[in-house]
Structure formats: C-alpha cells, structure tokens
Amino acid sequence: MNFDEVLDRIGGFGRFQKTLYVWICLPQIFLAFHMLVSVFTGAVPPHLCRTGNSGGPGLGLNYSIAPGESCMSYQDGPLFQLNQSLPITEHLSGSNSCTGGWEFSKEIYLSTIVTEWDLVCENATLNNIGSSIYMFGLLVGAVLFGALADKYGRRIIILIGLAVQAIFGVGVAFAPNFYIYVLLRFVVGMTVSAVIMNAFVLGTEWTGPKNRMLAGVITDYFFGFGYILLAGVAYLIRDWRKLQLAISAPGFLFLFYIWVLPKSARWLMASKKYEEALDLIRKAALVNGQPLVDNDMELFQSPKNCKKVQDLRKYTVIDLVRTPRMRKQSLILFYLWFVNVLVYYGLSLNISDFGMNIYLTQMIFGLVEMPARTITLFTLNRSRRISQLAFLAVGGLACLLTIFIPDDLSIIRTVLAMVGKFGITASLSIVYIYSAEVFPTVIRQNGIGMGSMCARAGGVIAPIIYLLREIHHHAPMVVFGLCPLIGAALTMFLPETANNPLPDTIEDVERTRVSATAEKSQQALYEDCPKQNLDIIL
C-alpha cells in the first residue's frame, strides 16, 4: 500500500492530525505579526521642518498642512498662511531645504523607525530599501530552508525557525541604528519563510486525501486572525520598540514544540528511514484509536536485503525541471505563485487609501480575506484545477474592468478592486495546497521553496509596477488584470489532484509517459524484494 492508504488505515484526520494542526496553526498568528508589523513600525507620521524662528521644538507647527510629506522649511511667512492640505509631490515656491531637523506629530504614533532615525524626504528611500531587504529575506529563506527541510526534515527546520525568529525578533526591538535594524529584520524574514512552508508541508504530509485541503485553509485562517489581531495590538502599543517586543517575545513559548511536534512519517519513508517512520505510524494509529495489528505491520516493513539502485539518489532543485512532465508542471506552478503574490500586494497598495483610521483599515483588510478563505472549502474538494482557474479569472477580470470605470465613480472602482483582491486571496490559498499535491514527496519541499521564492519576487516587484503610471494611468491595473488571466489559462495544463494519492517520486509524476518495457526495466532495479513490500517502498 502507498502512504495515503496507510493514512486511511490509521485515520486520515483523527485526533493525532487535529492535535498536529493546533501546533501548526498557533505560530501563524505571530508570522502574520512579523509580516505586517512594518505597516505601523515603519509608518510616516505628519511632520514639518523646524524653522529657525519657531521658538522651540514643535512650537507653532500646524501638522494639518502635511497629511503626506512636506520636505521644505517654510520660512517665507507665518504658518497660518499654509493651513491647507498639500499633496506629497507638491512643494511651495520660495522654500529652503530643511536644516533645523524634523518635528513629527504624535497624534497617531508615539514613535516609529521613521521618527527615530528621520527617514523622510532625502532619507525616505532608506525605509523603502529596508522593506525590500526584508522581502529579500523571505526569498532567501524560501530557497535555503526548502532545500534543508528536504534533506534534514520538516520538524527540525520549524524548530530552528521559531527559535531564531524569537531571538532576532526581540533583537530588532533593541536595534541601535537603522542598518542593524534592517539586518535583523532580514533574518526574521528568512525564518518566516522557513516556518510557513514547513508547517504547511508537515500538515499536508500527515493528512489523508479527503481532508488535505485543511492543511492550507485552516492555517490561512489563523494567519488572517493574526492580520486582524495586529490592528488591536498596534492600537494599544504606539511605540515601535515596545510593539516589536510584544510580537516577538512570546515566540520563546514555542520552546515546548521540541517535545510535542512530530516528524513527517512520509518524509521518513522517502528518506529510507523505515523503522523510525513505522514507529511514528504506530503512534499515530494508537492516538487515533485505530491501533495496528501484526499483519498490518508486516505490510509496512521492508526487508533489510531489499536494495534499490536509486537509494543513494540525492534530489535537488534541478530535479524539478529535469524531466518533461515535471518541468512543465513546475514552471506553471512557479508562475502561479509569482502572479498571485504580485497582484495580492499590488491590489493591497492600490485600495488601501480609504481615508479612514489606519487601525480600522488594517482590521477591514483582515476581515475581507476571511470569506475568500472560506469559499475555497466549498470548491477544493470538487476540483483543485477548476478552483484555481476560476479565482484567477475572477481576480484578473475584476482588475481589468476597473480601467473602464470613470475616475469620478471611485466607489465602483474600489468595489471592483476589492472583488479582484477577493479572487486573488482565494487563489493564493489554493496554490499552496495545489503545489503540495503536484510536487512529489522527494522534492516537495524544494518545489514549495522555489514557488515561495517566485512569490517573494512578485512581492518585491509589486510596488515597482506602479511606476508604469508614468506611461499610462491605467497601466498597473492592466498588468494586474492580464497576468492572472494568463495564469488561469496555464492552469488547464496542470493535473487534477482532488482526492488523488500524493505522488512520492518523480517516476510517479512521469508514470503515464513510461512504456510497458520501461516499467519492466524499473522493476528490474529491485533485488530480492518481496512483491507485497514493493508498493510501500515506492
């Protein structure tokens, strides 16, 4: 029997798996904190330059003139003449460069990294660079920890990721300067990728086909809950260092995962660690109330004299594109990861200016994602492929439709953009599940890691897309509309995986291309292997 049949025998989603999901989901809340906290810690409060005759810090400054940025020192007249709203890109004539330092409003934030290190005007690009470096940390972590997890296992990488995340997250709160801050955030970004990917894969590999979609959807719910909860935490803690400490220090509580988090039996089998895998399977069966009998045990065990030529085969990311069918599926999935995150972050930047309180806006954005996660529960069991295609099409078409709406109908444009975000959010939830089911066990983590790397590249590029506004006002939305539609078309070339066994080897993916003669040749690779044990080794 293959491993999915093993899971059906011991319980595909019993008490053992449900307990595992508790351990997987709890860190998702803090991962959302780290991903989104820069919205508050890196915020730019209203600010003005100190004038030479201001009479002291903040005296006479009227912050109502600068809802965005005012990068000049207004010394050519009394401040009351400037009591009007000025766009970020607009400057007053007759102004001089600021030489007296900056005064920041404390109406919303007590402090941010911007107020502490004066990251405004000529230094404003440093804040953007810091965000890009954090995203690059996510990218590096996706590649590095994807490969390490396939080699050393999912559990150990999760434990290392949580530990490093807590240490460096707390370190960020005590950063003495901006450059140390950026370096520490880079490492935190790497650990976010490590934990997100491996927690998801660990849950997927322990879950039976009928309940496998819960590995992605349930964890997404907890990430969304963290999205919403961060708004309340940031509202109560307005100082950036205290806020950073509040979201990082609880990470040390995950130390107890050393004793409760199990390894992946599926990965152990693929890594030829049969005895250890068998012990875990026996434990899971006992916890689920379906203990194994002696006859069952014989089916799982493999004799020590059974050898396979490929036993010593080491898999790398090259194996993702080495064979024809695997190459086609990998490249399509990489594009889907890229386009989902590109449009997700692009739309978030485009529709965030509601003119409301930033904390309320953060909460609404989190709430909007909940129905998008929920609807996938009703579509995934029917078809992974059609669900992915449909939500990509909804997101792309909604974005394209916005270009036909006049600028004075801003409400309709915003509603369409929100529909687009709804579709892309649902699609992003599906691509995690779909990828884990398309990539075989021996390179699954490499595949998820490379997909996550492509996703992070999309996140880095998303803000750059808005530079296309200089070419045409609607150019960004055209890009955000066409890219998902291309992805929807490419999805038709992926296999349907709903309620099907997970592939364990690349040969499983390519099997439909193998002739009968080649099948016999494949069987000849085995020596002294009893037939009843062959399937479980595969």
C-alpha positions in Angstrom: 0.0 0.0 0.0 1.1 3.6 -0.6 1.3 6.1 2.2 -2.1 7.6 1.5 -3.6 4.1 2.0 -1.6 3.9 5.2 -3.2 7.2 6.4 -6.7 5.8 5.5 -5.9 2.7 7.6 -4.7 4.7 10.7 -7.1 7.7 10.3 -6.5 10.4 7.7 -7.7 13.2 10.0 -8.0 11.7 13.5 -7.0 13.0 16.9 -3.3 12.8 16.0 -3.7 15.1 13.0 -6.0 17.5 14.8 -3.5 17.9 17.6 -0.8 18.5 15.0 -2.9 21.3 13.4 -3.0 23.0 16.8 0.8 23.1 16.9 0.9 24.2 13.2 -1.7 27.0 13.5 -0.5 28.8 16.7 2.7 30.2 15.1 0.7 31.5 12.1 -0.6 34.3 14.3 2.9 35.6 15.1 4.0 35.1 11.5 1.3 37.5 10.4 2.5 39.9 13.1 6.1 39.9 11.7 4.9 40.1 8.1 2.6 43.1 8.6 4.1 45.0 11.6 6.1 47.3 9.4 2.7 49.0 8.4 2.9 50.5 11.9 6.6 50.5 12.9 7.6 52.0 9.6 4.7 54.5 9.3 5.4 58.1 8.4 3.5 60.5 10.7 2.7 64.0 9.6 5.8 66.1 10.0 7.2 69.6 9.5 10.6 71.0 9.4 11.7 73.2 12.4 12.1 76.8 11.3 14.8 79.0 12.7 12.3 81.2 14.5 9.9 78.6 15.7 10.8 79.4 19.3 11.5 75.8 20.2 10.7 72.2 19.2 7.2 71.9 17.9 6.2 75.4 18.9 3.8 76.9 16.3 3.8 74.0 14.0 0.5 73.1 12.4 0.6 69.5 11.2 -2.7 69.8 9.3 -0.7 71.2 6.4 1.1 67.9 5.9 -1.0 64.8 5.7 1.7 63.4 3.4 5.2 64.8 3.4 6.4 68.4 3.4 10.1 68.3 2.6 10.8 72.0 2.8 11.3 74.6 5.5 8.6 77.2 5.3 10.2 80.5 6.4 8.6 82.9 4.0 5.6 83.9 6.0 3.5 82.9 9.0 2.4 79.4 9.4 -1.3 80.3 9.2 -0.9 81.1 5.5 -0.1 77.4 4.9 -3.1 76.0 6.7 -4.2 73.8 3.8 -3.6 70.2 2.6 -0.6 69.7 0.3 0.0 66.6 -1.7 3.2 64.7 -1.2 4.6 65.7 -4.5 3.7 69.4 -4.1 6.2 71.9 -2.7 5.9 75.7 -2.1 8.0 78.1 -4.0 10.5 80.1 -2.1 11.2 77.2 0.3 14.6 76.2 1.6 16.0 72.8 2.4 15.3 71.7 6.0 18.4 72.3 8.2 16.7 72.6 11.6 15.5 69.0 11.9 12.1 67.5 11.8 9.1 67.6 14.1 6.7 64.7 14.0 3.1 64.6 15.1 2.5 62.2 18.0 -1.3 62.2 17.5 -1.2 58.6 16.0 2.2 57.2 16.8 4.4 57.8 19.8 7.4 56.7 17.7 8.3 54.7 14.6 11.6 53.9 12.9 10.9 57.0 10.7 10.6 59.4 13.7 13.6 57.8 15.4 16.0 57.9 12.5 14.5 60.8 10.4 13.6 58.6 7.4 11.8 61.3 5.5 12.5 63.3 2.4 16.0 62.7 1.2 16.3 59.7 3.6 12.8 58.3 2.8 14.2 55.8 0.3 16.0 54.1 3.1 12.7 53.0 4.6 11.7 51.5 1.2 15.0 49.8 0.8 14.6 48.3 4.3 11.2 46.8 3.3 12.7 45.4 0.1 15.6 43.8 2.1 13.0 42.2 4.4 11.2 40.8 1.4 14.5 39.5 0.1 15.0 37.7 3.4 11.7 35.9 2.7 13.0 34.9 -0.7 16.4 33.7 0.6 14.6 31.7 3.4 12.3 30.1 0.9 15.2 28.7 -1.1 17.6 27.9 1.8 15.1 26.3 4.2 13.2 24.5 1.4 16.4 22.6 0.5 17.4 22.0 4.1 14.0 20.6 5.0 14.1 18.1 2.2 17.5 17.0 3.5 17.0 17.1 7.3 13.3 17.0 7.7 10.4 19.4 8.3 10.3 19.3 12.1 13.9 20.4 12.8 13.6 23.3 10.4 10.4 24.5 12.0 12.1 24.3 15.5 15.1 26.2 14.3 13.0 28.8 12.5 10.9 29.5 15.6 13.9 29.8 17.8 15.8 32.1 15.5 12.7 34.2 14.9 12.2 34.8 18.6 15.8 35.7 19.2 16.2 38.1 16.3 12.7 39.5 16.6 13.5 40.6 20.1 16.8 41.9 18.8 15.0 44.1 16.4 13.4 45.9 19.3 16.8 46.9 20.6 18.5 47.8 17.3 20.9 50.7 17.9 20.6 52.1 14.4 18.7 51.6 11.1 21.3 49.4 9.5 21.3 46.8 12.3 17.5 47.0 12.3 17.5 46.1 8.6 19.9 43.2 9.1 17.9 41.7 12.0 14.7 42.1 10.0 16.3 40.3 7.1 17.0 37.3 9.3 13.4 37.4 10.7 12.1 37.3 7.1 14.1 34.2 6.4 12.6 32.4 9.4 9.1 33.4 8.4 9.5 31.6 5.1 11.0 28.6 7.0 8.1 28.2 9.4 5.3 29.0 6.9 6.5 26.5 4.3 7.4 23.6 6.6 4.4 23.9 8.9 2.2 23.7 5.8 4.0 20.8 4.3 4.1 18.9 7.6 0.4 19.1 8.0 -0.2 18.1 4.3 2.0 15.0 4.6 0.2 13.7 7.7 -3.3 14.4 6.3 -5.4 12.0 4.1 -6.5 13.0 0.6 -10.1 13.8 1.7 -9.0 16.3 4.3 -5.8 17.5 2.8 -7.1 20.9 1.8 -7.4 21.8 5.5 -3.6 22.0 5.7 -3.8 25.2 3.8 -7.1 26.7 4.6 -7.1 26.3 8.4 -3.6 27.8 8.6 -4.7 30.7 6.4 -7.5 31.4 8.8 -5.0 31.7 11.7 -2.8 33.9 9.6 -5.8 36.1 8.8 -6.7 36.2 12.5 -3.2 37.5 13.2 -3.7 40.1 10.5 -6.8 41.4 12.3 -5.3 41.0 15.8 -2.3 43.1 14.9 -4.5 46.1 14.5 -5.6 45.9 18.1 -2.1 45.2 19.4 -0.7 48.2 17.5 -3.5 50.4 18.6 -2.7 49.7 22.2 1.1 49.9 21.8 2.1 53.1 19.9 5.8 52.9 20.5 7.5 50.8 17.7 10.1 49.2 20.0 7.6 48.1 22.5 5.3 46.8 19.7 8.2 44.8 18.2 9.0 43.4 21.6 5.3 42.5 22.2 5.0 40.5 19.0 8.4 38.7 19.3 8.9 37.8 23.0 6.0 35.3 23.1 7.9 33.3 20.4 10.0 31.8 23.2 6.9 30.0 24.4 7.3 27.7 21.4 10.2 26.0 23.1 7.9 23.2 24.2 7.5 22.2 20.5 10.6 20.2 21.0 8.5 17.7 22.9 5.2 17.8 21.0 5.9 18.4 17.3 6.1 15.1 15.4 8.3 14.4 12.3 6.8 13.6 8.9 6.4 9.9 8.5 6.0 10.3 4.8 9.4 12.2 4.6 11.0 9.5 6.7 9.8 6.8 4.3 11.0 8.8 1.3 14.4 9.1 3.1 14.6 5.4 3.7 14.2 5.7 7.5 11.7 2.9 7.6 11.9 1.9 11.3 11.5 5.5 12.6 8.6 6.0 10.2 7.0 2.8 11.4 7.2 3.9 15.0 5.5 7.2 14.2 2.8 5.4 12.2 2.2 3.1 15.1 1.9 6.0 17.5 -0.5 7.9 15.2 -2.7 4.9 14.8 -2.8 4.4 18.6 -3.7 8.1 19.2 -6.4 7.9 16.6 -7.9 4.8 18.2 -7.1 2.5 15.3 -4.1 0.5 16.6 -2.2 -1.7 14.1 -2.2 -5.5 14.4 0.7 -7.8 13.5 -0.5 -8.4 9.9 -0.7 -4.7 9.2 2.9 -4.3 10.5 4.2 -6.8 8.0 2.8 -4.7 5.1 4.7 -1.6 6.3 8.1 -3.2 6.9 10.7 -3.6 4.2 13.4 -6.3 4.4 17.0 -5.2 5.0 18.2 -7.1 2.0 15.9 -5.1 -0.4 18.0 -2.7 -2.3 17.3 -0.2 -5.0 19.8 1.4 -7.4 18.3 4.8 -6.7 18.5 4.5 -2.9 21.6 6.7 -2.9 20.0 9.3 -5.2 20.1 12.8 -3.9 17.4 15.1 -5.1 17.9 18.8 -5.8 16.0 21.7 -7.3 17.3 20.6 -10.7 15.0 17.6 -10.5 12.1 20.0 -10.7 12.9 20.7 -14.3 14.9 17.6 -15.3 12.0 15.5 -16.8 9.4 16.7 -19.3 6.2 16.4 -17.3 7.7 17.6 -14.1 9.3 20.5 -15.8 6.0 21.7 -17.4 4.1 21.4 -14.1 6.9 23.1 -12.1 7.2 26.1 -14.4 3.4 26.7 -14.4 3.2 26.5 -10.6 6.1 28.9 -10.3 4.3 31.4 -12.4 1.1 31.0 -10.4 3.0 31.7 -7.2 4.6 34.8 -8.7 1.4 36.2 -10.1 -0.7 35.6 -7.0 1.6 37.5 -4.7 2.3 40.2 -7.3 -1.4 41.0 -7.7 -2.2 40.5 -4.0 0.3 43.1 -2.8 -0.3 45.3 -5.8 -4.1 45.5 -5.0 -3.4 46.0 -1.3 -1.3 49.0 -2.2 -3.9 50.3 -4.6 -7.1 50.1 -2.5 -5.7 50.9 0.9 -6.4 54.7 0.8 -9.9 54.7 2.3 -9.3 57.9 4.2 -10.1 56.0 7.4 -8.1 55.4 10.6 -5.1 53.1 9.8 -6.0 50.7 12.6 -9.6 50.3 11.3 -8.3 49.9 7.8 -6.0 47.1 8.9 -8.8 45.3 10.6 -11.1 45.6 7.5 -8.4 44.2 5.2 -8.1 41.2 7.5 -11.8 40.7 7.6 -12.1 40.9 3.8 -9.8 37.9 3.5 -11.9 35.6 5.6 -14.8 35.0 3.1 -12.1 34.4 0.4 -10.5 31.7 2.5 -13.9 30.2 3.4 -15.2 29.8 -0.2 -12.3 27.6 -1.1 -13.7 25.0 1.4 -16.7 24.5 -0.9 -14.8 24.3 -4.1 -11.5 22.5 -3.5 -13.0 19.0 -2.9 -14.7 19.2 -6.3 -11.7 20.3 -8.3 -8.3 21.9 -7.4 -7.7 22.8 -11.1 -11.1 24.5 -11.8 -11.0 26.3 -8.4 -7.5 27.7 -9.2 -8.6 28.7 -12.7 -11.9 30.3 -11.6 -10.5 32.5 -8.9 -7.6 33.7 -11.0 -10.1 34.6 -13.7 -12.3 36.5 -11.2 -9.3 38.4 -9.9 -8.0 39.3 -13.3 -11.3 40.3 -14.9 -12.2 42.5 -11.9 -8.9 44.3 -12.2 -9.3 44.8 -16.0 -12.9 46.2 -15.5 -11.6 49.0 -13.3 -9.9 50.6 -16.3 -13.3 51.2 -17.9 -14.8 52.9 -14.9 -14.6 56.8 -14.9 -12.4 58.3 -12.2 -15.4 60.1 -10.7 -17.0 56.8 -9.9 -14.4 55.9 -7.3 -16.7 53.8 -5.2 -17.4 51.4 -8.1 -13.7 51.2 -8.9 -12.9 50.4 -5.3 -15.6 47.7 -5.1 -14.2 46.1 -8.3 -10.7 46.2 -6.8 -11.9 44.5 -3.7 -13.5 41.8 -5.8 -10.2 41.4 -7.5 -8.4 41.1 -4.1 -11.1 38.5 -3.1 -10.3 36.4 -6.1 -6.6 36.6 -5.7 -6.7 35.9 -2.0 -8.7 32.7 -2.6 -6.3 31.7 -5.4 -3.3 32.3 -3.2 -4.8 29.9 -0.6 -5.3 27.3 -3.3 -1.9 27.5 -4.8 -0.3 26.3 -1.5 -2.5 23.2 -1.5 -2.2 22.5 -5.2 1.6 22.8 -5.2 1.9 20.4 -2.3 -0.2 17.8 -4.2 1.6 18.2 -7.6 5.2 18.0 -6.4 6.3 14.5 -5.3 7.5 13.8 -1.8 11.2 13.6 -2.7 11.3 17.2 -4.0 8.1 18.6 -2.4 9.9 21.0 -0.1 12.2 22.1 -2.9 9.2 22.7 -5.1 7.4 24.7 -2.4 10.6 26.6 -1.6 11.1 27.6 -5.3 7.5 28.5 -5.5 7.7 30.6 -2.4 10.9 32.3 -3.9 8.9 33.2 -7.0 6.1 34.5 -4.8 8.6 36.8 -2.9 9.9 38.1 -6.2 6.3 39.1 -7.0 6.1 40.9 -3.7 9.3 42.8 -4.3 8.1 43.8 -7.8 4.6 44.8 -6.9 5.4 48.3 -5.8 7.6 48.9 -8.9 4.6 48.2 -11.1 3.1 51.5 -10.1 5.9 53.3 -11.9 4.0 52.4 -15.0 1.6 55.1 -14.1 4.0 57.5 -15.8 3.3 55.7 -19.1 -0.5 55.5 -18.6 -2.8 56.0 -15.6 -4.4 52.5 -16.0 -1.2 50.6 -16.9 -0.8 49.0 -13.4 -4.3 47.6 -13.4 -3.9 46.3 -16.9 -0.8 44.3 -15.7 -2.7 43.1 -12.6 -5.6 42.0 -14.8 -3.7 40.3 -17.6 -1.2 38.4 -15.5 -3.9 36.3 -13.6 -5.8 35.6 -16.8 -2.6 34.2 -18.3 -2.2 32.1 -15.1 -5.8 30.9 -15.5 -5.1 29.6 -19.0 -1.9 27.9 -17.9 -3.7 26.1 -15.1 -5.5 24.0 -17.6 -2.3 22.2 -18.3 -1.9 21.0 -14.6 -3.2 17.6 -13.4 -6.3 17.3 -11.2 -5.3 16.3 -7.7 -8.5 16.4 -5.8 -9.0 13.1 -3.8 -6.0 11.5 -5.5 -2.9 10.0 -3.8 0.1 12.2 -3.4 3.0 11.4 -5.8 6.1 10.2 -3.8 8.7 10.1 -6.6 9.4 11.8 -9.9 8.6 8.5 -11.5 5.0 8.7 -10.2 4.7 12.1 -12.0 6.2 10.7 -15.2 4.5 7.3 -15.0 1.9 7.9 -17.7 4.8 8.5 -20.1 6.5 5.2 -19.3 6.0 2.3 -21.7 5.4 -1.3 -20.6 9.0 -2.1 -21.4 10.3 0.8 -19.3 8.1 -0.4 -16.4 9.7 -3.8 -16.5 13.1 -2.2 -16.5 12.0 -0.2 -13.5 11.1 -3.3 -11.7 14.4 -4.9 -12.5 16.1 -2.2 -10.4 15.0 -4.1 -7.3 16.8 -7.1 -5.9 15.3 -9.7 -3.5 12.2 -7.6 -2.8 9.1 -9.5 -1.9 6.2 -8.2 -4.0 4.0 -7.3 -1.0 6.6 -4.8 0.2 7.3 -3.1 -3.1 4.5 -0.5 -3.1 5.3 0.9 0.4 8.9 1.4 -0.7 7.8 3.4 -3.7 
